Amino acid sequence: MFGAFRGARFNGEDFIPAAIQAGAVAIVAHPDAVVEGALHFADPEPRRLFARLAAPFFAPVPETLVAVTGTNGKTSTVELTRQLWRMGGIARPRSAPLASPPATKPSPPG
């Protein structure tokens, strides 16, 4: 599934043909987007629909969810928090580091 979202700098709808060529079988996009060769999940707010479609794959959501962001100190902050929770008798939390964004931005098609 490919989410084709309109952004400030790029329009994800421009990448729909490439996504289908790469194997996407469904596209979540605005109702007026052109989708040929895949299912079109159309919604005036495609980001919201994409989130609703993706949510069951990430369930159940933990009762407590913590995210640490920033440039420096993330690993130290996560480790300190983990130790404090463990010392406080809280069950061992799971952590899932997210990949850093790519260093370069994709070029628009054309």
C-alpha positions as a Python dict, from the first residue, in 0.01 Angstrom:
ca = {
    (1, 'M'): (0, 0, 0),
    (2, 'F'): (129, 342, -95),
    (3, 'G'): (17, 666, 67),
    (4, 'A'): (15, 943, -193),
    (5, 'F'): (0, 1261, 12),
    (6, 'R'): (24, 1619, -106),
    (7, 'G'): (300, 1810, 68),
    (8, 'A'): (450, 2156, 73),
    (9, 'R'): (740, 2058, -155),
    (10, 'F'): (632, 1737, -325),
    (11, 'N'): (306, 1579, -428),
    (12, 'G'): (303, 1208, -349),
    (13, 'E'): (49, 1159, -626),
    (14, 'D'): (333, 1220, -873),
    (15, 'F'): (492, 895, -748),
    (16, 'I'): (183, 673, -790),
    (17, 'P'): (293, 511, -1120),
    (18, 'A'): (638, 430, -975),
    (19, 'A'): (479, 286, -660),
    (20, 'I'): (256, 59, -867),
    (21, 'Q'): (552, -41, -1083),
    (22, 'A'): (741, -129, -764),
    (23, 'G'): (459, -356, -650),
    (24, 'A'): (203, -143, -464),
    (25, 'V'): (-139, -307, -499),
    (26, 'A'): (-332, -26, -332),
    (27, 'I'): (-300, 352, -324),
    (28, 'V'): (-439, 583, -55),
    (29, 'A'): (-491, 923, -213),
    (30, 'H'): (-724, 1216, -262),
    (31, 'P'): (-1038, 1128, -462),
    (32, 'D'): (-922, 1321, -769),
    (33, 'A'): (-586, 1140, -790),
    (34, 'V'): (-534, 929, -1100),
    (35, 'V'): (-473, 565, -1006),
    (36, 'E'): (-444, 299, -1276),
    (37, 'G'): (-340, -59, -1207),
    (38, 'A'): (-410, -68, -832),
    (39, 'L'): (-695, -27, -588),
    (40, 'H'): (-767, 337, -507),
    (41, 'F'): (-866, 407, -147),
    (42, 'A'): (-998, 760, -196),
    (43, 'D'): (-1052, 1004, 87),
    (44, 'P'): (-1051, 1385, 112),
    (45, 'E'): (-804, 1337, 401),
    (46, 'P'): (-582, 1051, 277),
    (47, 'R'): (-337, 1076, 568),
    (48, 'R'): (-621, 1010, 813),
    (49, 'L'): (-744, 711, 610),
    (50, 'F'): (-389, 573, 581),
    (51, 'A'): (-352, 593, 960),
    (52, 'R'): (-684, 413, 1012),
    (53, 'L'): (-587, 139, 769),
    (54, 'A'): (-243, 94, 925),
    (55, 'A'): (-355, 103, 1291),
    (56, 'P'): (-462, -264, 1319),
    (57, 'F'): (-113, -375, 1216),
    (58, 'F'): (36, -199, 1518),
    (59, 'A'): (-219, -304, 1779),
    (60, 'P'): (-231, -329, 2067),
    (61, 'V'): (-83, 8, 2149),
    (62, 'P'): (90, 5, 2490),
    (63, 'E'): (-83, 190, 2774),
    (64, 'T'): (225, 410, 2807),
    (65, 'L'): (412, 521, 2500),
    (66, 'V'): (724, 738, 2512),
    (67, 'A'): (911, 888, 2219),
    (68, 'V'): (1252, 1050, 2246),
    (69, 'T'): (1352, 1285, 1966),
    (70, 'G'): (1628, 1533, 1903),
    (71, 'T'): (1979, 1556, 1772),
    (72, 'N'): (2186, 1459, 2076),
    (73, 'G'): (2130, 1245, 2385),
    (74, 'K'): (1855, 1011, 2270),
    (75, 'T'): (2031, 687, 2359),
    (76, 'S'): (2135, 818, 2701),
    (77, 'T'): (1783, 941, 2774),
    (78, 'V'): (1626, 611, 2673),
    (79, 'E'): (1873, 411, 2880),
    (80, 'L'): (1829, 633, 3187),
    (81, 'T'): (1451, 607, 3157),
    (82, 'R'): (1470, 229, 3121),
    (83, 'Q'): (1684, 203, 3436),
    (84, 'L'): (1453, 430, 3635),
    (85, 'W'): (1149, 227, 3534),
    (86, 'R'): (1326, -99, 3620),
    (87, 'M'): (1429, 36, 3962),
    (88, 'G'): (1069, 149, 4016),
    (89, 'G'): (939, -201, 3953),
    (90, 'I'): (788, -127, 3615),
    (91, 'A'): (799, -420, 3376),
    (92, 'R'): (1078, -413, 3122),
    (93, 'P'): (966, -176, 2848),
    (94, 'R'): (1012, -256, 2484),
    (95, 'S'): (1206, -14, 2273),
    (96, 'A'): (1207, 13, 1898),
    (97, 'P'): (1451, 265, 1755),
    (98, 'L'): (1336, 421, 1434),
    (99, 'A'): (1564, 461, 1137),
    (100, 'S'): (1706, 804, 1070),
    (101, 'P'): (1558, 984, 770),
    (102, 'P'): (1760, 974, 450),
    (103, 'A'): (2036, 1230, 420),
    (104, 'T'): (1905, 1349, 86),
    (105, 'K'): (1554, 1432, -23),
    (106, 'P'): (1404, 1256, -324),
    (107, 'S'): (1400, 1442, -650),
    (108, 'P'): (1061, 1520, -798),
    (109, 'P'): (970, 1316, -1105),
    (110, 'G'): (1016, 1471, -1438),
}
